[in-house]
């Protein structure tokens, strides 16, 4: 059966590509493999970068 208009999805757990929302191999939820579109008017970019820096620092503190 040919499915038209459906987007390919990727399981980031095992790396398999599929058209299903759940991975047939491992059962994890599949997501779009495409990166988010870039916008020079990114209103929340500052907060996203601060959160990522916070997460990195938190991981470094745990590893000490």
PEHU-V596389 format. One record per residue. RES is the residue in one small letter. OMEGA is omega in whole degrees, 0 to 359 (NA if undefined). D_FIRST is the distance of its C-alpha to the first C-alpha in whole Angstrom. Layout:
res=RES omega=OMEGA d_first=D_FIRST
res=RES omega=OMEGA d_first=D_FIRST
This chain:
res=x omega=180 d_first=0
res=x omega=179 d_first=4
res=x omega=180 d_first=6
res=x omega=177 d_first=10
res=x omega=180 d_first=13
res=x omega=182 d_first=13
res=x omega=177 d_first=15
res=x omega=181 d_first=15
res=x omega=180 d_first=18
res=x omega=173 d_first=20
res=x omega=182 d_first=22
res=x omega=176 d_first=26
res=x omega=182 d_first=27
res=x omega=176 d_first=25
res=x omega=182 d_first=24
res=x omega=175 d_first=20
res=x omega=182 d_first=17
res=x omega=174 d_first=14
res=x omega=180 d_first=12
res=x omega=179 d_first=14
res=x omega=176 d_first=17
res=x omega=182 d_first=19
res=x omega=179 d_first=19
res=x omega=181 d_first=18
res=x omega=188 d_first=21
res=x omega=176 d_first=24
res=x omega=179 d_first=22
res=x omega=179 d_first=24
res=x omega=180 d_first=23
res=x omega=181 d_first=21
res=x omega=178 d_first=22
res=x omega=181 d_first=22
res=x omega=182 d_first=23
res=x omega=176 d_first=25
res=x omega=177 d_first=29
res=x omega=180 d_first=30
res=x omega=180 d_first=31
res=x omega=176 d_first=35
res=x omega=178 d_first=37
res=x omega=178 d_first=41
res=x omega=182 d_first=42
res=x omega=185 d_first=40
res=x omega=186 d_first=43
res=x omega=181 d_first=42
res=x omega=180 d_first=42
res=x omega=182 d_first=45
res=x omega=178 d_first=44
res=x omega=178 d_first=41
res=x omega=177 d_first=43
res=x omega=180 d_first=46
res=x omega=178 d_first=44
res=x omega=177 d_first=43
res=x omega=177 d_first=46
res=x omega=180 d_first=47
res=x omega=179 d_first=44
res=x omega=180 d_first=45
res=x omega=179 d_first=49
res=x omega=179 d_first=48
res=x omega=179 d_first=46
res=x omega=179 d_first=49
res=x omega=180 d_first=52
res=x omega=183 d_first=50
res=x omega=181 d_first=50
res=x omega=NA d_first=54
